[in-house]
Amino acid sequence: MADSREITVKFPNLFVGFLAPEPTLNANYPAVREASEDSILRSCNLTARQTQAIIECNFPYFAAVMAFVTAISSMVDFCDGTMAQVQQVQTAHGTSFECILGQRRQSVCVAPLFALVELGHHIRLPDSAFNDHRLQSVQRLGIDITLLHNDLLSYRKEEKEGVPHNVVTACRRQGMSAQAAMDFVGSKVSDRIAEFECIADELERSGSEWSDELMRYIQGIRDVIKANLHWSFHSERFLSSEEKSTLLAEGTLQVSSECVALQ
């Protein structure tokens, strides 16, 4: 029976542009998943619930999409890097969309993955390339797209848990309805994808002696974004199997009719 306090919202289509095709998986994924999960479960004194959470999150899938051509020896630390979190205390101040977005950029742990892409794919770029404001914009946009995907997909789970550090929650705190908040954040994703591709095209046409390596690096950022999005549907870190099926088939999600943060 549906909860009378919940409503159905139309969810933004996240599988657009370079994110639409199915990802390529690293051939070592099954072996890496088994080995990494076994190592975590043997090394940590986890409860049955924590053990199940590790398995359902399926961190190796993310790494297998992000580094689909990388040798198994280069994937050893990927799970640890993905699991690392920067803890940040939220105060009663700075709860607007832009404030939460700024905080989430620091805590989402996406930027270190770009460095792993550079290392794993043996990309060679000089400091001057990384100092270029255009490439820095591509990096920032890659982080933003990833964290906005996360906040959209994790919103239902986090509103149940009372987690305030979510851009959708921030929008609802500012008076938006659930649907308006979803639409607003979805539009921010679309804007950033368009800007990302525009800058990438500009860099490709720039004629730089490093253009080939730049394109490999930018493709690596695309792979990180794609890995994160598909991992979110391949695992159960945010949504149940039923919720994922409904979202993919109908584009809808059940959320609270009232902003939990305001209750």
RODO-2510 file (C-alpha; in nm, 4 decimals, decimal comma):
residues 263
     n   res          X          Y          Z
     1     m     0,0000     0,0000     0,0000
     2     a     0,1378     0,3419    -0,0956
     3     d     0,2283     0,5804     0,1851
     4     s    -0,0219     0,8705     0,1837
     5     r     0,2622     1,1048     0,2773
     6     e     0,4483     1,0255    -0,0450
     7     i     0,4014     1,1602    -0,3949
     8     t     0,5286     1,0505    -0,7362
     9     v     0,7730     1,2826    -0,9111
    10     k     0,8935     1,2696    -1,2701
    11     f     1,2675     1,2038    -1,2643
    12     p     1,5165     1,3699    -1,5019
    13     n     1,6573     1,1443    -1,7745
    14     l     2,0221     1,1053    -1,6757
    15     f     2,1226     0,8685    -1,9580
    16     v     2,1829     1,1355    -2,2223
    17     g     2,4681     1,2215    -2,4592
    18     f     2,7837     1,0220    -2,3909
    19     l     2,6049     0,8578    -2,0948
    20     a     2,3412     0,6875    -2,3117
    21     p     2,5356     0,3821    -2,4441
    22     e     2,5930     0,0835    -2,2169
    23     p     2,9392     0,0984    -2,0543
    24     t     3,2279    -0,1349    -2,1338
    25     l     3,3353    -0,3447    -1,8350
    26     n     3,6933    -0,4368    -1,7504
    27     a     3,7388    -0,8075    -1,8218
    28     n     3,8861    -0,8521    -1,4731
    29     y     3,5706    -0,7261    -1,2989
    30     p     3,4421    -1,0617    -1,1623
    31     a     3,7810    -1,1562    -1,0159
    32     v     3,8451    -0,8074    -0,8765
    33     r     3,5029    -0,7921    -0,7148
    34     e     3,5468    -1,1270    -0,5440
    35     a     3,8999    -1,0481    -0,4251
    36     s     3,8262    -0,6947    -0,3033
    37     e     3,5078    -0,7851    -0,1166
    38     d     3,6760    -1,0874     0,0381
    39     s     3,9645    -0,8677     0,1558
    40     i     3,7308    -0,6102     0,3123
    41     l     3,5163    -0,8708     0,4839
    42     r     3,8195    -1,0578     0,6195
    43     s     3,9961    -0,7440     0,7402
    44     c     3,7037    -0,5693     0,9094
    45     n     3,4901    -0,6852     1,1970
    46     l     3,1603    -0,6191     1,0214
    47     t     2,8076    -0,7044     1,1247
    48     a     2,5859    -0,9058     0,8917
    49     r     2,4086    -0,5830     0,7923
    50     q     2,7366    -0,4057     0,7164
    51     t     2,8572    -0,7042     0,5164
    52     q     2,5399    -0,7004     0,3073
    53     a     2,5774    -0,3253     0,2525
    54     i     2,9310    -0,3732     0,1169
    55     i     2,8105    -0,6401    -0,1239
    56     e     2,5096    -0,4376    -0,2395
    57     c     2,7200    -0,1258    -0,2997
    58     n     2,9413    -0,3189    -0,5430
    59     f     3,2273    -0,0692    -0,5529
    60     p     3,4295    -0,2812    -0,8011
    61     y     3,1637    -0,2258    -1,0697
    62     f     3,2351     0,1476    -1,0572
    63     a     3,6070     0,0827    -1,1018
    64     a     3,5449    -0,1685    -1,3818
    65     v     3,3594     0,0913    -1,5891
    66     m     3,5902     0,3801    -1,5035
    67     a     3,9050     0,1815    -1,5902
    68     f     3,7780    -0,0686    -1,8442
    69     v     4,1166    -0,1125    -2,0165
    70     t     4,3347    -0,1016    -1,7057
    71     a     4,5430    -0,3979    -1,5908
    72     i     4,4318    -0,5694    -1,2726
    73     s     4,7446    -0,4532    -1,0889
    74     s     4,6376    -0,0910    -1,1388
    75     m     4,2934    -0,1449    -0,9838
    76     v     4,4045    -0,2488    -0,6348
    77     d     4,3422     0,0861    -0,4654
    78     f     4,0295     0,1897    -0,6589
    79     c     3,7844     0,0542    -0,4011
    80     d     3,9648     0,2287    -0,1153
    81     g     3,9651     0,5531    -0,3118
    82     t     3,5947     0,5256    -0,3832
    83     m     3,5115     0,4486    -0,0202
    84     a     3,7157     0,7370     0,1195
    85     q     3,4945     1,0168     0,2440
    86     v     3,5668     1,3684     0,3595
    87     q     3,3554     1,4336     0,6676
    88     q     3,2082     1,7785     0,6887
    89     v     2,9883     1,9232     0,9614
    90     q     2,6764     2,0998     0,8419
    91     t     2,5646     2,4067     1,0353
    92     a     2,2374     2,5924     1,0236
    93     h     2,3974     2,8412     0,7825
    94     g     2,4719     2,8015     0,4142
    95     t     2,1875     2,5725     0,3128
    96     s     2,1152     2,7167    -0,0333
    97     f     2,1695     2,5157    -0,3515
    98     e     2,4977     2,6945    -0,4290
    99     c     2,6289     2,6580    -0,0713
   100     i     2,5500     2,2871    -0,0564
   101     l     2,6957     2,2422    -0,4067
   102     g     3,0196     2,4073    -0,2953
   103     q     3,0429     2,1832     0,0107
   104     r     2,9617     1,8719    -0,1912
   105     r     3,2388     1,9508    -0,4415
   106     q     3,4852     1,9167    -0,1549
   107     s     3,3399     1,5991    -0,0048
   108     v     3,2319     1,3950    -0,3062
   109     c     3,5849     1,2543    -0,3681
   110     v     3,5641     1,2670    -0,7478
   111     a     3,8766     1,4720    -0,8250
   112     p     4,1138     1,1977    -0,6970
   113     l     3,9564     0,9619    -0,9503
   114     f     4,0700     1,1888    -1,2334
   115     a     4,4276     1,1475    -1,1092
   116     l     4,3788     0,7702    -1,1065
   117     v     4,2546     0,7869    -1,4655
   118     e     4,5670     0,9812    -1,5618
   119     l     4,7869     0,7223    -1,3925
   120     g     4,5966     0,4138    -1,5058
   121     h     4,5865     0,5194    -1,8718
   122     h     4,9476     0,6458    -1,8706
   123     i     4,8369     0,9918    -1,9826
   124     r     5,1217     1,2411    -2,0113
   125     l     5,0245     1,6068    -1,9800
   126     p     5,2439     1,9012    -1,8731
   127     d     5,1555     2,1310    -1,5838
   128     s     5,0694     2,4010    -1,8363
   129     a     4,7797     2,1868    -1,9618
   130     f     4,6374     2,1452    -1,6113
   131     n     4,6785     2,5194    -1,5495
   132     d     4,4596     2,5962    -1,8524
   133     h     4,1310     2,7404    -1,7229
   134     r     3,9406     2,5404    -1,9846
   135     l     4,0668     2,2047    -1,8592
   136     q     4,0049     2,3177    -1,5022
   137     s     3,6464     2,3954    -1,6054
   138     v     3,6106     2,0457    -1,7533
   139     q     3,7314     1,8977    -1,4242
   140     r     3,4900     2,1123    -1,2213
   141     l     3,2000     2,0239    -1,4498
   142     g     3,2865     1,6535    -1,4252
   143     i     3,2739     1,6791    -1,0463
   144     d     2,9453     1,8709    -1,0558
   145     i     2,7723     1,6278    -1,2927
   146     t     2,8771     1,3331    -1,0775
   147     l     2,7667     1,4853    -0,7481
   148     l     2,4360     1,6085    -0,8943
   149     h     2,3684     1,2574    -1,0258
   150     n     2,4439     1,1247    -0,6775
   151     d     2,2176     1,3727    -0,5007
   152     l     1,9269     1,3082    -0,7368
   153     l     1,9561     0,9316    -0,7048
   154     s     2,0234     0,9296    -0,3300
   155     y     1,7522     1,1810    -0,2421
   156     r     1,4829     0,9268    -0,1503
   157     k     1,7228     0,7314     0,0710
   158     e     1,8689     1,0412     0,2336
   159     e     1,5342     1,2050     0,3057
   160     k     1,4352     0,8891     0,4941
   161     e     1,7596     0,9072     0,6929
   162     g     1,7288     1,2808     0,7581
   163     v     2,0531     1,3621     0,5736
   164     p     2,0610     1,7385     0,5035
   165     h     2,3670     1,7511     0,2717
   166     n     2,1781     1,7087    -0,0559
   167     v     2,1142     1,9682    -0,3262
   168     v     1,7557     1,8472    -0,3808
   169     t     1,6913     1,8909    -0,0083
   170     a     1,8477     2,2382    -0,0307
   171     c     1,6043     2,3323    -0,3073
   172     r     1,3059     2,2059    -0,1095
   173     r     1,4260     2,4001     0,1960
   174     q     1,4092     2,7114    -0,0206
   175     g     1,0397     2,6464    -0,0877
   176     m     1,0430     2,4383    -0,4069
   177     s     0,8009     2,1491    -0,4450
   178     a     0,9450     1,8001    -0,4875
   179     q     0,8842     1,8103    -0,8640
   180     a     1,0232     2,1620    -0,9010
   181     a     1,3374     2,0615    -0,7088
   182     m     1,3896     1,7543    -0,9290
   183     d     1,3373     1,9614    -1,2441
   184     f     1,5716     2,2357    -1,1225
   185     v     1,8566     1,9984    -1,0356
   186     g     1,7957     1,8032    -1,3579
   187     s     1,8318     2,1271    -1,5562
   188     k     2,1626     2,1966    -1,3803
   189     v     2,2876     1,8538    -1,4925
   190     s     2,1838     1,9207    -1,8539
   191     d     2,3466     2,2650    -1,8517
   192     r     2,6734     2,1230    -1,7226
   193     i     2,6836     1,8360    -1,9731
   194     a     2,6317     2,0845    -2,2574
   195     e     2,9055     2,3137    -2,1233
   196     f     3,1384     2,0151    -2,0706
   197     e     3,1030     1,9044    -2,4342
   198     c     3,1379     2,2614    -2,5638
   199     i     3,4693     2,3123    -2,3830
   200     a     3,5903     1,9644    -2,4838
   201     d     3,5211     2,0492    -2,8499
   202     e     3,7066     2,3793    -2,8106
   203     l     4,0108     2,2044    -2,6646
   204     e     4,0073     1,9441    -2,9422
   205     r     4,0090     2,2197    -3,2058
   206     s     4,2791     2,4201    -3,0291
   207     g     4,5593     2,2491    -3,2205
   208     s     4,7693     2,2001    -2,9084
   209     e     5,0636     1,9623    -2,9350
   210     w     4,9033     1,7857    -2,6397
   211     s     4,5561     1,7599    -2,7962
   212     d     4,5612     1,3789    -2,8247
   213     e     4,6543     1,3367    -2,4589
   214     l     4,4000     1,6031    -2,3613
   215     m     4,1244     1,4117    -2,5388
   216     r     4,2278     1,0908    -2,3648
   217     y     4,2157     1,2673    -2,0294
   218     i     3,8753     1,4239    -2,1003
   219     q     3,7438     1,0864    -2,2141
   220     g     3,8687     0,9499    -1,8826
   221     i     3,6575     1,2100    -1,7013
   222     r     3,3582     1,1024    -1,9109
   223     d     3,4278     0,7428    -1,8081
   224     v     3,4267     0,8413    -1,4389
   225     i     3,0884     1,0134    -1,4776
   226     k     2,9487     0,7198    -1,6722
   227     a     3,0860     0,4641    -1,4287
   228     n     2,9267     0,6442    -1,1359
   229     l     2,5856     0,6721    -1,3043
   230     h     2,5662     0,3108    -1,4217
   231     w     2,7087     0,1842    -1,0911
   232     s     2,4221     0,3597    -0,9130
   233     f     2,1755     0,1439    -1,1064
   234     h     2,3857    -0,1732    -1,1069
   235     s     2,4248    -0,1666    -0,7266
   236     e     2,1745    -0,0940    -0,4505
   237     r     2,3659     0,1870    -0,2828
   238     f     2,0773     0,4313    -0,3318
   239     l     1,7685     0,2528    -0,4627
   240     s     1,6043    -0,0863    -0,4210
   241     s     1,5618    -0,3186    -0,7197
   242     e     1,1940    -0,2219    -0,7434
   243     e     1,2700     0,1508    -0,7271
   244     k     1,5372     0,1195    -0,9963
   245     s     1,3048    -0,0786    -1,2238
   246     t     1,0274     0,1808    -1,1898
   247     l     1,2694     0,4666    -1,2455
   248     l     1,4149     0,3116    -1,5608
   249     a     1,0779     0,2005    -1,7011
   250     e     0,8567     0,4947    -1,6061
   251     g     1,0967     0,7725    -1,5089
   252     t     0,9259     0,8240    -1,1728
   253     l     1,0241     0,8004    -0,8074
   254     q     0,8247     0,8088    -0,4835
   255     v     0,9381     1,0806    -0,2422
   256     s     0,7920     1,2522     0,0630
   257     s     0,5244     1,5121    -0,0097
   258     e     0,6801     1,7390     0,2539
   259     c     1,0449     1,8389     0,2910
   260     v     1,1714     1,6186     0,5743
   261     a     1,4343     1,8783     0,6680
   262     l     1,1555     2,1242     0,7506
   263     q     0,9540     1,8869     0,9687
***
